[in-house]
C-alpha cells in the first residue's frame, strides 16, 4: 500500500492561515491524504513565521512546516525551532544553527523523510552551503530508513530548481519547488521516478502580488519608498500538489491542487 502526500504552497499571512483552518480538514478527508507538508515561510504577515502561528498550523493538521530564507525573521522562532519536531529550516544552514533541516516521521507502518534546502541564487541576506553537494549526503542517511523521501527546494530561479530536480531524479520520491508563490503547470514524474513541480504556489489570496495587496506592492516599484505590505483577502485558495508514492518509493502520480475557500471570514478573523 502506497502513500498519498499533500504538499501545500506557501502560506501567506492571516488569509493563508484562515484558508488552512477553513479548508484543510475537509480536503484531507475528500482526498484521503496520509501526510501534509506545507511551506510556512510567509505565515506571519507574509514575511517569516512566528512561534504561535507554527503551533496553530500544526494543530490544524499540517504534519510538517518547512521554511526558507525568512525562517528566522520572527525572533521567537529562534528558541522555538529546536524544540518542535514539525518545523524544518533549510538543511544547508551552518552547523550550530538552531533547528533541523530534515527529519523522519511515522505514518502508520510507513516512515516519511522530509528534507528542506535553500537555493543560492537571488538571496542577498543569507549565504548558505551549496545544496547540490549537500543533498547526496542527506539522501544516503535517510534512504534506507524511509518508505518515501521528499525535498522542499526553496529557490528563486527556475534554472536552479530544474538543475536540482534532474540532479536527484531517481534518488528520492518527490521534490517540490517553493518561494515564487506562483503555482506552475509543470507537475510531472521524471524518467527516474521522482515527482516534481517548479512551484507549489501559495495558500491565501490567489490574486494580488504574492497574495499581498497589489497597490502597496506596485507603489514600492513606482516610488522606491519602503512601505509595510498588506494582506489580501480576495479569492482564497489552498494551492499545491498531491503526490502518490508506491511501495518502491517511486512516484506514481502528481496532480495540481487549487482548493477554493468558500467560507467568508468575519471582521474578527481579519
C-alpha positions, -999 to +999 in steps of 0.1 A: +000+000+000+013+034-010+013+069+005-007+100-006+010+132+004-003+167+002+023+194-004+008+229+002+021+261-013+035+289+008+010+301+035+007+339+032-005+358+063-038+356+081-057+349+048-034+318+044-039+306+079-077+311+076-077+291+044-060+262+062-085+265+091-114+266+068-104+240+041-077+216+052-098+191+073-123+186+045-096+184+019-078+157+037-109+136+041-120+140+005-086+132-010-077+105+016-044+123+025-019+104+046+005+132+053+006+170+049+036+192+042+033+230+040+057+258+034+051+284+062+076+309+051+051+338+049+025+327+075+032+357+099+023+389+080+037+375+047+073+375+060+085+347+082+066+325+107+062+331+144+061+305+172+023+308+178+014+305+142+036+274+137+019+258+167-016+267+154-009+254+119+003+222+133-028+218+153-049+224+122-035+193+106-002+202+090+023+175+098+055+193+087+061+230+082+091+240+060+106+274+055+133+292+036+155+324+038+129+341+061+128+313+087+143+334+114+126+367+105+104+364+137+127+364+167+106+339+188+113+312+161+150+311+171+145+295+205+113+276+194+125+258+163+149+234+181+121+223+204+094+213+179+097+183+156+073+196+130+093+227+120+122+224+095+146+251+084+169+246+053+194+219+060+223+239+044+223+265+072+257+265+090+264+239+117+251+251+151+221+270+137+190+262+158+166+236+144+170+208+119+169+205+081+155+170+078+135+145+098+117+112+096+081+109+105+060+078+113+027+074+094+011+041+105+036+015+095+054+038+070+082+063+075+084+095+055+116+115+053+113+153+047+142+175+037+143+213+034+170+231+013+176+267+002+189+276-032+218+300-037+207+323-065+188+355-057+191+356-019+211+386-006+205+382+032+217+346+036+246+327+020+244+290+027+263+259+018+259+245-017+227+225-018+239+204-047+269+189-028+249+187+004+219+167-008+236+134-016+249+131+020+214+136+034+198+111+009+224+085+019+215+089+056+177+087+050+170+064+021+174+031+039+152+042+069+123+057+049+094+045+027+092+079+010+116+108+007+105+143-002+125+175-007+112+211-004+137+231-025+131+268-017+148+286-046+144+318-065+153+308-101+138+282-124+172+272-136+184+263-102+153+244-094+154+223-126+191+216-121+183+202-086+153+182-099+174+165-125+203+161-101+183+140-077+159+123-102+155+086-092+171+092-058+141+105-039+103+101-043+094+138-049+108+173-050+087+204-048+098+239-055+087+268-033+094+306-030+078+321-061+043+318-047+030+312-082+015+278-090+032+263-121+017+239-146+047+216-150+039+189-124+051+156-137+071+124-130+107+125-142+123+095-160+139+082-128+105+081-110+108+113-090+077+136-090+084+173-094+068+208-097+087+240-101+065+259-076+036+248-054+021+283-054+006+299-023-022+295+002-043+326+009-053+351-017-049+338-052-047+373-066-027+404-058+011+402-057+022+370-040-010+370-020-005+406-008-023+438-015-014+449-051-015+487-046+012+486-019+035+463-038+031+484-070+038+516-052+071+502-040+081+498-076+068+532-087+082+553-059+110+532-043+098+541-009+096+513+017+061+506+028+046+479+050+029+452+029-008+445+035-026+412+033-052+405+006-084+386+015-098+382-020-103+348-038-088+325-011-074+291-021-052+263-008-028+256-036-002+228-040+001+192-053-010+157-043+016+130-048+010+093-048+041+072-038+042+034-043+058+007-023+091+010-043+095+047-031+088+060-066+060+084-075+030+070-093+012+103-098+014+140-091-015+164-097-020+201-091-045+213-065-064+245-063-090+242-035-113+273-033-123+285+002-160+294+002-162+304+039-163+341+044-141+355+071-157+378+097-142+410+110-126+393+140-107+369+117-093+398+097 
